[in-house]
Amino acid sequence: MTSASSETAAESGSLLASISSPDDLHKLTESELTALAEEIRSKLINCLSKTGGHLGPNLGVVELSIAMHAIFSTPADKFVFDVSHQGYVHKMLTGRATEIEKIRTYKGINGFLLRTESKHDCYGAGHAGTALSAALGMAAARDLAGGDNHVVAVAGDAAFTCGPTLEALNNIAETTKKFIVVLNDNEWSIDKNVGAIARYFNALQTHSTYSSVRTSAADFVEKVLGKAVRKIAHRVEEGAKNLIFPNVLFEKFGLRYFGPIDGHNLPLLLKTFEHLKTLNEPVVLHIITEKGRGYQPALDNPGKFHGLGAYKIDDGSTDTVTTPTCSDIFGRTVTDLAIDDQKIVAITAAMPGGTKLETFKRELPDRYFDVGIAEEHAALFAAGLSTEGFRPFLAIYSTFMQRAYDMIIHDIALQNLPVRLCMDRGGLSGDDGPTHHGLFDIGYLRHIPNIIHMQPKDEAEFSAMLKWMAKYDDGPTAIRYPRGVIAGTSADDKSTPIELGKGELIQEGSDVALIGLGSFFGMALETKKLLEEKGFSVSLVNPRFIKPLDKSLLEKVARFCKVICTFEDHVLANGFGSSCIEHLHDAGISTHVERIGWPDEFIEHGKPDILQELHGLTPQAALDKILPHLKL
């Protein structure tokens, strides 16, 4: 740290404009770094008001991010951020400050860290609980190569409810001697943290003795003077342990514990990291931060401002959505079903707001379970409930349900337990990008024995399917539904009751059969109009069930039509269209099948309409595929 001011910053009037790489932070004084923190907060609040994004988490790590970059040197030193939704400040300090204005927009920078985006992003992420294991792998690689760089893992307190985090903690002390874990403790993940570990961290924050210890810790860091430091630190730590917690969690794992300290006290953070750099032992630094610091609406409503769309800066208000989303329908319907059925329970993995089970929690708290960010446990927990005659609805985003894959196979399907897997964000998740797109669940479920998997074409059918699932006790069921509302699905038909494995032939024709699954039924409808304008006779099918496939209906339309086209908001590989092709082949029916779906690649972030046009998921693209197989 030098005392010289940045000439570039002085000339431009903007400290942030002077930062083209983290090395530039080394030229700033502590007072300039403090001013930089406020400038970054202002830019975040202004830019994200237009693009949306993870405002609250990033406002909470401004000082932490500045201190880390001021003391360490990336990319030689490695920063691994758990989830990495709190990586916006890191991006701004590593040459991407001007790009923050287009974050999460098509061709703009991603809302999470990406190895392909910057050499300073040493590890990409989007799911919780990965940081400690990945960082430990980097530390082990460094040790094997004889290196001397630093590896810092930054994880929120909610990440310590994840199995992988605890598994990594179990191995750190035996794997490396030089490793820093930063526990960013703000009592929130997306929603308020739950469980014993969350209560433990909260006790550390709020206990009166530990509060005095925190003050002593600040004094101690201010006096970083060789052996005296170690003696004071030892006395502080031992005193706290003896008075409050005889078995401090981290020291049982072999990590030396520092804190808790104020995560917004920049001078304290700088001095602390300077000291931690000198240690040749695994350590954990426990910092206390405020999610949304510096912006009152975010402080008042941390859940809303974890991640949101555009908002008004003056009061944080967002546009009112009058049409209920699929998540709204799910929360209300399952709650109503549970009011009438005492055996229905609801489970979420730290997502009561996202899944809208907050409705269930409010009205039926005794039968609502939030297990924290622990999808594997959630699935096993649901399996246990079902063995005792309860009817669990397990609500987890499609992209996060992947984490419970073994439990779905081994514990739920193998035992044929009636657990109801409810996969929100089934399909493209737009601005969140490849870590959050729910484009793989058909593929990872359809080959598992005993699984029933369905997707509704509209909101009314969604409610009907949930009611059908509530009564079905003969085995596991799964339902996928999109983010937001199901658009463009109105049709002149009277929906038939839900019947296991039965789809709907909504219109019968002789040239083309269009099979529109779920949220892409509207795309099939638009394609039907284009074909009819050209004089073709069209069959329109709402399949309802992904598994079991309505084989008789598929064979029927295949025998009297010249070509079939399937539509799905899912990757084509091992998707719904693939299952249709497989069955027709096995049945000896040679009708040609075209498929509309996502290609075999990870899809970038951007608005769904932009990405659909880019990748050929449009009615016109479907028409272009179908026409070569038809003759007027």
PAFITOR-157829 format. One line per field, with one value per residue (C-alpha): y, z, x; residue in three letters; residue number from 1. Coordinates in pm, whole numbers, plus 50000, padded with zeros to 5 digits. Layout:
BEGIN
py Y|... .
pz Z|... .
px X|... .
code Ala|... .
pos NUM|... .
END
This chain:
BEGIN
py 50000|50338|50689|50838|50937|50816|51095|50935|50930|51292|51398|51208|51275|50903|50656|50368|50502|50472|50099|49904|49607|49508|49631|49985|49938|49903|50269|50403|50517|50380|50696|50664|50299|50403|50662|50398|50177|50447|50511|50140|50126|50422|50266|49934|50094|50303|50037|49752|49973|49940|49582|49409|49167|49059|49398|49310|49053|49283|49587|49368|49270|49602|49652|49283|49275|49592|49466|49130|49288|49552|49290|48995|48988|48807|48618|48471|48457|48279|48406|48147|48296|48057|48087|48398|48607|48844|48881|49210|49416|49172|49222|49599|49581|49352|49569|49530|49839|49995|49668|49651|49869|49575|49291|48999|49139|48957|48984|49170|49025|48738|48775|48500|48439|48275|48142|48239|48600|48701|48561|48692|48455|48141|47938|47970|47901|47955|47696|47708|47503|47465|47721|47541|47216|47390|47625|47334|47160|47472|47484|47119|47181|47475|47261|46982|47233|47396|47729|47998|48186|48237|48074|48246|48092|48332|48171|48303|48150|47976|47782|47607|47422|47252|46900|46978|47263|47039|46765|47014|47135|46775|46763|47107|47057|46725|46859|47194|47434|47759|47828|48114|48080|48398|48336|48624|48617|48820|48574|48547|48330|48418|48408|48411|48130|47839|47550|47478|47619|47945|47966|47897|48183|48411|48329|48428|48763|48844|48700|48983|48819|48763|49124|49232|48974|49129|49467|49306|49139|49477|49612|49307|49348|49712|49591|49337|49292|48945|48720|48961|48911|48537|48568|48818|48618|48299|48471|48617|48288|48075|48318|48315|47937|47878|48127|48032|47745|47474|47320|47591|47445|47543|47451|47102|47087|47208|47567|47855|48090|48472|48693|48782|49125|49408|49329|49695|49827|49858|49950|49653|49419|49539|49483|49146|49016|49147|48932|48624|48630|48556|48243|47896|47723|47694|47980|48104|48473|48534|48873|49028|49216|49371|49247|49561|49799|50156|50132|50149|49964|49669|49676|49683|49393|49168|48885|49099|49264|48941|48929|49130|49307|49679|49904|50271|50406|50644|50377|50041|49975|49744|49714|49540|49203|49147|48804|48525|48347|47970|47995|48194|47931|47654|47813|47892|47559|47339|47543|47502|47129|47099|47281|46999|46717|46690|46454|46710|46871|47118|47123|47378|47414|47777|47911|47994|48320|48183|47881|48086|47836|48142|48117|47764|47872|48155|47951|47605|47652|47314|47128|47355|47263|47475|47258|47522|47485|47107|46954|46602|46610|46760|46464|46210|46397|46383|46011|45954|46150|45951|45616|45726|45806|46178|46340|46560|46829|46901|47238|47293|47472|47234|47340|47266|46937|46799|46802|46542|46307|46003|46041|46058|45730|45536|45652|45770|45583|45253|45234|45370|45635|45892|46202|46489|46665|47017|47179|47553|47722|47414|47558|47866|48097|48396|48652|48411|48215|47862|47786|47841|47725|47427|47252|46903|46761|46562|46395|46318|46185|46009|45696|45635|45354|45441|45817|45996|46330|46591|46951|47172|47381|47658|47777|47594|47267|47333|47351|47040|46848|46949|46829|46500|46459|46516|46212|45986|45758|45476|45616|45929|46211|46513|46830|47098|47452|47770|48088|48357|48297|48052|48280|48227|47905|47988|47741|47674|47352|47217|47051|46695|46567|46456|46084|45899|45884|46047|46351|46560|46561|46916|46932|46651|46694|46482|46656|46762|46670|46941|46822|47120|47031|47261|47622|47560|47464|47829|47797|47493|47698|47971|47715|47565|47902|47938|47592|47644|47971|47762|47518|47228|47016|47013|46795|46968|46765|46861|46566|46650|46352|46323|45985|45770|45882|45858|45596|45529|45899|45935|45631|45761|46096|45934|45695|45958|46248|46288|46459|46524|46823|46831|47147|47153|47405|47159|47036|46808|46546|46287|46516|46475|46467|46195|45981|46018|45912|45614|45488|45529|45338|45057|45051|45023|45355|45555|45894|46168|46365|46718|46865|47218|47252|47372|47254|47035|47324|47547|47837|48190|48449|48686|48744|48425|48578|48680|48339|48152|48349|48297|47920|47855|47797|47989|47909|48021|47789|47504|47585|47583|47238|47095|47225|47013|46704|46821|46865|47061 .
pz 50000|49902|50014|49667|49512|49168|48917|48670|48929|49020|48657|48579|48909|48931|49128|48958|48616|48724|48791|48479|48678|49044|49050|49038|49384|49527|49440|49643|50004|50260|50235|49857|49885|50120|49866|49594|49793|49792|49422|49347|49552|49363|49028|49125|49240|48924|48671|48817|48834|48454|48398|48718|48894|49232|49400|49769|49778|49592|49806|50100|49972|49843|50118|50122|49746|49758|50052|49889|49565|49749|49949|49710|49339|49093|48867|49041|49365|49332|49451|49444|49515|49623|49382|49248|49225|49457|49201|49041|49249|49163|48796|48834|48993|48722|48415|48362|48536|48216|48121|48441|48269|48044|48289|48230|47895|47566|47472|47798|48083|48280|48622|48756|48721|48399|48328|47965|48054|48240|48355|48700|48713|48814|48870|48734|48947|48981|49239|49612|49809|49546|49655|49931|49739|49419|49604|49797|49467|49351|49674|49638|49277|49393|49657|49410|49170|49441|49412|49675|49565|49786|49747|49906|49915|49986|50098|50260|50580|50384|50187|50509|50506|50183|50196|49965|50192|50497|50297|50196|50555|50651|50415|50429|50721|50584|50231|50259|50499|50318|50267|50354|50393|50424|50586|50471|50732|50656|50774|50423|50114|49884|50178|50552|50647|50850|51054|51330|51149|51077|51445|51543|51333|51458|51815|51739|51615|51890|52211|52438|52522|52161|52088|52328|52173|51833|51967|52113|51780|51608|51861|51813|51439|51483|51677|51435|51594|51560|51866|52058|51792|51840|52219|52203|51936|52137|52449|52259|52093|52405|52616|52372|52341|52714|52784|52505|52275|52415|52070|51811|51478|51258|51495|51517|51142|51189|51071|51285|51344|51330|51404|51382|51255|51081|50709|50623|50818|50527|50725|50955|50660|50498|50811|50873|50524|50552|50861|50721|50425|50661|50812|50700|50824|50708|50847|50841|50867|50988|50874|50946|50658|50569|50257|50068|50261|50142|49984|50222|50008|49984|50360|50421|50186|50147|49988|49707|49639|49634|49264|49077|48755|48687|48974|49061|49247|49472|49648|49500|49355|49057|48796|48927|48764|48746|48581|48829|48749|48744|49081|49218|49090|49239|49584|49599|49458|49681|49985|49901|49848|50183|50364|50254|50291|50623|50468|50223|50325|50137|50122|49976|49973|50085|49821|49983|49786|49451|49465|49628|49911|50135|50096|50238|50513|50618|50624|50724|50906|51081|50749|50577|50575|50454|50478|50359|50054|50082|49784|49848|50203|50083|49851|50120|50373|50134|50083|50458|50492|50213|50379|50668|50452|50398|50055|50008|49740|49690|49515|49370|49054|48767|48763|49136|49128|48942|49273|49418|49122|49310|49571|49302|49155|49460|49732|49560|49231|49335|49633|49423|49682|49603|49626|49409|49237|49139|48912|48878|48596|48377|48051|47967|48261|48050|48209|48467|48195|48161|48532|48582|48260|48336|48007|48122|48349|48082|47992|48349|48450|48153|48168|48540|48610|48798|48732|48594|48435|48297|48179|48145|47840|48040|48388|48421|48323|48569|48859|48733|48718|49072|49194|49009|49162|49511|49472|49302|49561|49340|49284|49222|49003|48855|48695|48513|48461|48331|48492|48480|48292|48017|47721|47398|47491|47439|47213|47119|47312|47624|47829|47930|48282|48358|48301|48353|48034|47815|47597|47402|47029|47007|46629|46374|46033|45768|45659|45968|46336|46571|46925|47155|47501|47786|47748|47382|47298|47201|46947|46801|46771|46578|46350|46286|46163|45924|45781|45741|45558|45303|45271|45482|45712|46064|46372|46702|47008|47371|47505|47875|47977|47899|48070|48022|47663|47511|47260|47108|47034|46889|46667|46557|46429|46283|46070|45910|45883|45653|45908|46281|46453|46829|47035|47375|47600|47663|47492|47198|47315|47516|47524|47455|47077|47115|47307|47021|46764|46976|47013|46648|46553|46794|46657|46300|46192|45951|45962|45958|46282|46303|46643|46780|47096|47228|47071|47242|47406|47711|47618|47694|47893|47737|47690|47578|47255|47151|47230|47064|46745|46762|46802|46567|46817|46634|46434|46115|46187|46242|45913|45730|45869|45788|45435|45258|45366|45228|44886|44812 .
px 50000|50143|50051|50063|49735|49638|49700|49460|49186|49246|49229|48911|48739|48663|48869|48691|48789|49152|49122|49212|49347|49373|49733|49600|49449|49798|49861|49567|49566|49321|49111|49101|49000|48720|48604|48627|48389|48122|48173|48130|47810|47668|47752|47598|47274|47245|47344|47141|46832|46830|46947|46844|47075|47208|47217|47195|47478|47717|47647|47743|48089|48223|48483|48570|48634|48845|49050|49120|49237|49440|49633|49652|49739|49516|49540|49848|49650|49318|48980|48701|48358|48086|47791|47971|47654|47844|48125|48013|48258|48537|48450|48460|48805|48943|48893|48518|48382|48247|48079|47877|47616|47523|47562|47323|47212|47271|47640|47707|47909|47760|47601|47827|48201|48320|48666|48620|48536|48851|49185|49090|48790|48979|48664|48311|48007|47636|47539|47616|47863|48136|48395|48582|48630|48739|48973|49122|49192|49376|49575|49670|49778|49987|50156|50228|50381|50591|50411|50366|50053|49751|49412|49110|48762|48475|48151|47836|47706|47429|47692|47792|47460|47571|47708|48005|48117|48125|48298|48566|48611|48678|48976|49139|49376|49499|49550|49730|49898|49823|49456|49219|48843|48637|48301|48082|47809|47497|47228|47085|47121|46833|46596|46661|46899|46766|46897|47147|47451|47270|47174|47536|47669|47394|47489|47847|47722|47476|47620|47732|48063|48146|48059|48330|48561|48497|48607|48916|48982|48975|49221|49437|49460|49553|49856|49996|50336|50489|50468|50251|49985|49978|49955|49669|49489|49524|49390|49093|49006|49042|48843|48555|48558|48563|48289|48051|48138|48367|48390|48431|48323|48614|48891|48750|48811|49169|49124|49240|48949|48964|48668|48394|48501|48319|48319|48264|48563|48802|49118|49054|49005|49326|49531|49368|49446|49801|49841|49665|49903|50190|50038|50132|49819|49457|49250|48894|48812|48458|48325|47988|47829|47496|47323|47223|47450|47428|47083|46790|46532|46774|46833|46458|46388|46696|46500|46364|46700|46896|46821|46562|46480|46485|46376|46327|46627|46434|46228|46336|45991|45948|45677|45369|45300|44926|44933|45016|45341|45371|45545|45249|45006|45216|45234|44864|44745|44961|44861|44491|44541|44717|44437|44206|44460|44646|44902|45042|45371|45590|45969|46208|46586|46631|46390|46053|46033|46149|45919|45640|45609|45610|45230|45236|45477|45248|44927|45051|45382|45375|45386|45638|46007|46299|46611|46859|47080|47081|46902|47035|46905|46576|46514|46604|46393|46098|46155|46142|45819|45659|45740|45519|45219|45272|45250|45557|45577|45948|45992|46339|46449|46525|46890|46927|46735|47036|47220|46983|47012|47140|46866|46599|46723|46838|46603|46286|46244|46403|46169|45880|45800|45529|45746|45631|45923|45818|46077|46044|46240|46198|46331|46535|46603|46700|46930|47074|47248|47386|47420|47048|46881|46658|46729|46831|46561|46375|46702|46802|46460|46303|46519|46459|46210|45890|45915|45611|45700|45463|45443|45132|45049|44876|44800|44467|44628|44911|44666|44489|44816|44912|44573|44624|44971|44833|44607|44864|45027|45156|45505|45714|45589|45765|45636|45836|45711|45872|45989|45721|45399|45311|45253|45061|44885|44520|44342|43982|43953|43793|44061|43995|44064|44419|44461|44787|44991|44725|44775|44524|44456|44331|44299|44314|44477|44642|44963|45159|45137|45266|45336|45394|45520|45427|45537|45624|45266|45218|45500|45326|45006|45186|45345|45001|44878|45172|45113|44739|44804|44992|44703|44824|44609|44750|44711|44783|44881|44925|45128|45096|45307|45676|45677|45485|45457|45111|45222|44883|44827|45176|45127|44786|44914|45225|45016|44794|45043|45343|45569|45580|45739|45797|45854|46027|46200|46482|46797|46723|46972|46777|46476|46105|46147|46409|46162|45910|46170|46272|45916|45828|46142|46053|45697|45825|45671|45888|45712|45977|46021|46161|46244|46251|46460|46792|47120|47380|47565|47541|47315|47433|47241|46990|46620|46439|46306|46659|46804|46518|46569|46945|46918|46628|46349|46075|45761|45939|46233|45989|45814|46147|46224|45881|45819|46085|45893|45557|45404|45088 .
code Met|Thr|Ser|Ala|Ser|Ser|Glu|Thr|Ala|Ala|Glu|Ser|Gly|Ser|Leu|Leu|Ala|Ser|Ile|Ser|Ser|Pro|Asp|Asp|Leu|His|Lys|Leu|Thr|Glu|Ser|Glu|Leu|Thr|Ala|Leu|Ala|Glu|Glu|Ile|Arg|Ser|Lys|Leu|Ile|Asn|Cys|Leu|Ser|Lys|Thr|Gly|Gly|His|Leu|Gly|Pro|Asn|Leu|Gly|Val|Val|Glu|Leu|Ser|Ile|Ala|Met|His|Ala|Ile|Phe|Ser|Thr|Pro|Ala|Asp|Lys|Phe|Val|Phe|Asp|Val|Ser|His|Gln|Gly|Tyr|Val|His|Lys|Met|Leu|Thr|Gly|Arg|Ala|Thr|Glu|Ile|Glu|Lys|Ile|Arg|Thr|Tyr|Lys|Gly|Ile|Asn|Gly|Phe|Leu|Leu|Arg|Thr|Glu|Ser|Lys|His|Asp|Cys|Tyr|Gly|Ala|Gly|His|Ala|Gly|Thr|Ala|Leu|Ser|Ala|Ala|Leu|Gly|Met|Ala|Ala|Ala|Arg|Asp|Leu|Ala|Gly|Gly|Asp|Asn|His|Val|Val|Ala|Val|Ala|Gly|Asp|Ala|Ala|Phe|Thr|Cys|Gly|Pro|Thr|Leu|Glu|Ala|Leu|Asn|Asn|Ile|Ala|Glu|Thr|Thr|Lys|Lys|Phe|Ile|Val|Val|Leu|Asn|Asp|Asn|Glu|Trp|Ser|Ile|Asp|Lys|Asn|Val|Gly|Ala|Ile|Ala|Arg|Tyr|Phe|Asn|Ala|Leu|Gln|Thr|His|Ser|Thr|Tyr|Ser|Ser|Val|Arg|Thr|Ser|Ala|Ala|Asp|Phe|Val|Glu|Lys|Val|Leu|Gly|Lys|Ala|Val|Arg|Lys|Ile|Ala|His|Arg|Val|Glu|Glu|Gly|Ala|Lys|Asn|Leu|Ile|Phe|Pro|Asn|Val|Leu|Phe|Glu|Lys|Phe|Gly|Leu|Arg|Tyr|Phe|Gly|Pro|Ile|Asp|Gly|His|Asn|Leu|Pro|Leu|Leu|Leu|Lys|Thr|Phe|Glu|His|Leu|Lys|Thr|Leu|Asn|Glu|Pro|Val|Val|Leu|His|Ile|Ile|Thr|Glu|Lys|Gly|Arg|Gly|Tyr|Gln|Pro|Ala|Leu|Asp|Asn|Pro|Gly|Lys|Phe|His|Gly|Leu|Gly|Ala|Tyr|Lys|Ile|Asp|Asp|Gly|Ser|Thr|Asp|Thr|Val|Thr|Thr|Pro|Thr|Cys|Ser|Asp|Ile|Phe|Gly|Arg|Thr|Val|Thr|Asp|Leu|Ala|Ile|Asp|Asp|Gln|Lys|Ile|Val|Ala|Ile|Thr|Ala|Ala|Met|Pro|Gly|Gly|Thr|Lys|Leu|Glu|Thr|Phe|Lys|Arg|Glu|Leu|Pro|Asp|Arg|Tyr|Phe|Asp|Val|Gly|Ile|Ala|Glu|Glu|His|Ala|Ala|Leu|Phe|Ala|Ala|Gly|Leu|Ser|Thr|Glu|Gly|Phe|Arg|Pro|Phe|Leu|Ala|Ile|Tyr|Ser|Thr|Phe|Met|Gln|Arg|Ala|Tyr|Asp|Met|Ile|Ile|His|Asp|Ile|Ala|Leu|Gln|Asn|Leu|Pro|Val|Arg|Leu|Cys|Met|Asp|Arg|Gly|Gly|Leu|Ser|Gly|Asp|Asp|Gly|Pro|Thr|His|His|Gly|Leu|Phe|Asp|Ile|Gly|Tyr|Leu|Arg|His|Ile|Pro|Asn|Ile|Ile|His|Met|Gln|Pro|Lys|Asp|Glu|Ala|Glu|Phe|Ser|Ala|Met|Leu|Lys|Trp|Met|Ala|Lys|Tyr|Asp|Asp|Gly|Pro|Thr|Ala|Ile|Arg|Tyr|Pro|Arg|Gly|Val|Ile|Ala|Gly|Thr|Ser|Ala|Asp|Asp|Lys|Ser|Thr|Pro|Ile|Glu|Leu|Gly|Lys|Gly|Glu|Leu|Ile|Gln|Glu|Gly|Ser|Asp|Val|Ala|Leu|Ile|Gly|Leu|Gly|Ser|Phe|Phe|Gly|Met|Ala|Leu|Glu|Thr|Lys|Lys|Leu|Leu|Glu|Glu|Lys|Gly|Phe|Ser|Val|Ser|Leu|Val|Asn|Pro|Arg|Phe|Ile|Lys|Pro|Leu|Asp|Lys|Ser|Leu|Leu|Glu|Lys|Val|Ala|Arg|Phe|Cys|Lys|Val|Ile|Cys|Thr|Phe|Glu|Asp|His|Val|Leu|Ala|Asn|Gly|Phe|Gly|Ser|Ser|Cys|Ile|Glu|His|Leu|His|Asp|Ala|Gly|Ile|Ser|Thr|His|Val|Glu|Arg|Ile|Gly|Trp|Pro|Asp|Glu|Phe|Ile|Glu|His|Gly|Lys|Pro|Asp|Ile|Leu|Gln|Glu|Leu|His|Gly|Leu|Thr|Pro|Gln|Ala|Ala|Leu|Asp|Lys|Ile|Leu|Pro|His|Leu|Lys|Leu .
pos 1|2|3|4|5|6|7|8|9|10|11|12|13|14|15|16|17|18|19|20|21|22|23|24|25|26|27|28|29|30|31|32|33|34|35|36|37|38|39|40|41|42|43|44|45|46|47|48|49|50|51|52|53|54|55|56|57|58|59|60|61|62|63|64|65|66|67|68|69|70|71|72|73|74|75|76|77|78|79|80|81|82|83|84|85|86|87|88|89|90|91|92|93|94|95|96|97|98|99|100|101|102|103|104|105|106|107|108|109|110|111|112|113|114|115|116|117|118|119|120|121|122|123|124|125|126|127|128|129|130|131|132|133|134|135|136|137|138|139|140|141|142|143|144|145|146|147|148|149|150|151|152|153|154|155|156|157|158|159|160|161|162|163|164|165|166|167|168|169|170|171|172|173|174|175|176|177|178|179|180|181|182|183|184|185|186|187|188|189|190|191|192|193|194|195|196|197|198|199|200|201|202|203|204|205|206|207|208|209|210|211|212|213|214|215|216|217|218|219|220|221|222|223|224|225|226|227|228|229|230|231|232|233|234|235|236|237|238|239|240|241|242|243|244|245|246|247|248|249|250|251|252|253|254|255|256|257|258|259|260|261|262|263|264|265|266|267|268|269|270|271|272|273|274|275|276|277|278|279|280|281|282|283|284|285|286|287|288|289|290|291|292|293|294|295|296|297|298|299|300|301|302|303|304|305|306|307|308|309|310|311|312|313|314|315|316|317|318|319|320|321|322|323|324|325|326|327|328|329|330|331|332|333|334|335|336|337|338|339|340|341|342|343|344|345|346|347|348|349|350|351|352|353|354|355|356|357|358|359|360|361|362|363|364|365|366|367|368|369|370|371|372|373|374|375|376|377|378|379|380|381|382|383|384|385|386|387|388|389|390|391|392|393|394|395|396|397|398|399|400|401|402|403|404|405|406|407|408|409|410|411|412|413|414|415|416|417|418|419|420|421|422|423|424|425|426|427|428|429|430|431|432|433|434|435|436|437|438|439|440|441|442|443|444|445|446|447|448|449|450|451|452|453|454|455|456|457|458|459|460|461|462|463|464|465|466|467|468|469|470|471|472|473|474|475|476|477|478|479|480|481|482|483|484|485|486|487|488|489|490|491|492|493|494|495|496|497|498|499|500|501|502|503|504|505|506|507|508|509|510|511|512|513|514|515|516|517|518|519|520|521|522|523|524|525|526|527|528|529|530|531|532|533|534|535|536|537|538|539|540|541|542|543|544|545|546|547|548|549|550|551|552|553|554|555|556|557|558|559|560|561|562|563|564|565|566|567|568|569|570|571|572|573|574|575|576|577|578|579|580|581|582|583|584|585|586|587|588|589|590|591|592|593|594|595|596|597|598|599|600|601|602|603|604|605|606|607|608|609|610|611|612|613|614|615|616|617|618|619|620|621|622|623|624|625|626|627|628|629|630|631|632 .
END
